[in-house]
Amino acid sequence: MPNLLEVEYEKIFSPKTMIGLKGKSGESLRSMLGNKSLMQTLMKSKEILDEIIDAENGYRDELEMVAAQMVTEAYPIIDYANIRIDAKIVGMGDMNISPDENEVPASEAPPEAEQAKRRIINGITQGASIRGAFGFMLFKEYLDDINPALVEKYNEILKMAFGIYDDENAIAMMLAALAQGQQIAGGESEMEYDEETGQFVIKARALCFPMLVHEIVKGLYEIVGTEGFGADKEQNQAIVGAVDKLSNEPNDLRFGKFLYDAINKIYAESDVDDARIRELFFASLYKLPDDEFFPFVENAVNGELTSAQRQWALGEMRNIERDLRKDDTGLDGLD
C-alpha cells in the first residue's frame, strides 16, 4: 500500500486495481441509468419517490415490520447475535443527519494504515447495503397486495438512487452541495449498544420502504465493521473522526459495492452452507493485521487471491461453521 496523503481510494489501491474499479463503475452506470442524463435522473427519481411516498401512506407501520422481517430472514446473524432493529419510515423533516463535526487535526490524526482500513470497511458496509436493498423481491406478493406498481417503482428508484454514484459529475455536484452545508439523503442509520439489555441495536430511518431496507443492512454491517477496531477506544474514536465523513460517502457508495462483491464471492463459492458465516467471515477479515488485510482485499477485487489466501479464507469459514454447530447443539468451548 503506498503512502497516504488522504484516505482516498486512489491512495489506498494500486493503479491497476483502480482501473478495474472504475471500469466496473462505468458498467454499473450504464446498467443502472441507461441513457438518462444526470438532470433526467434527478427529475425522474424525485417524481418516482413522490409516487412511492404517496402509495405507502396508510401502510407505513406494516412496511416497517416487513423491512425488519425481510432483513432478519436474509441475514440470520441478526437473530443469532440477538440484534434489535428499530426501523421507521419518516418524512424528510424527521431526518437527523449530522454534518462533519469531528474533524481531527492533522497532528492528531491516527496512523494512515488505520484510516485506510476504516475507509475500506466503510466502503464494504455501503456496498453490502446497496446489494441488500434489492432484497424486497422476497416479499413481492405481499407488496403487490398493497399496490401492484410498487415493486417496479422500488426497483427503479433504487437503480437511480445508487446508479447516480457511478457518475463522476454527480459526485462532484454532491460534494459541492455538502461543502455548502446541504444534506442529501434518503435515509440514515446508526448502531448502538444497549447496556441494559446487552444488545446491539440498529436504528434506521428512511423516506420509503426500499431505502429503509438499505439502511437496516447498512446498520448491520456497521456492527460487523466494529471488528476492525483495536482495543484503544480513544484511538478508535479518532479513526472514526478522521474517516467517517459525509464527504467520503459518495465514493464509498461508488466503489464499495465492488469491494463487497469480491469478498462475498469468496463465501458464495465456498462449500459452507450457513448464511450466518457470511458476516462472521467479514468480521474475521477485518481482524487481520494490516500486512494481510490490504493484500487480501486488493487481490480479491482483482480476482487474484493466492493459494495461501484462499486456503486461509476457506479454513476460517470452516472453523466458524464448526463453532456454530457446537453453539447450535448447546456445547461449550466456543471461541
Buried (B, 14 or more C-beta within 10 A) or exposed (E): BEEBEEBBBBBBBBEEBBEBBBEBBEEBBEEBBEEBEEEEBBEBBEEBBEBBBEBBEEBBEEBBEBBBBBBBBBBBBBEBBEBBBBBBBBEEEEBEEEEEEBEBEEEEBBEBBBBBBBBBBBBBBBBBBBBBBBBBEBBEEBBEEBBEEBBEBBBBBBBBBBBBBBBBEBBEBBBEEBEEEEBEBBBBBBBBEEEEEEEBBBBBBBBBBBBBBBBBBBBBBBBBBBBBBEEEEEBBBBBBBBBBBBEBBBBBBBBBBBBBBBBBEBBEEBEBEBBBBBBBBBBBBBEBEEEBBBBBBBBBBBEEBEEEBBEBBBEBBBBBBEBBEBBEEEEEEEE
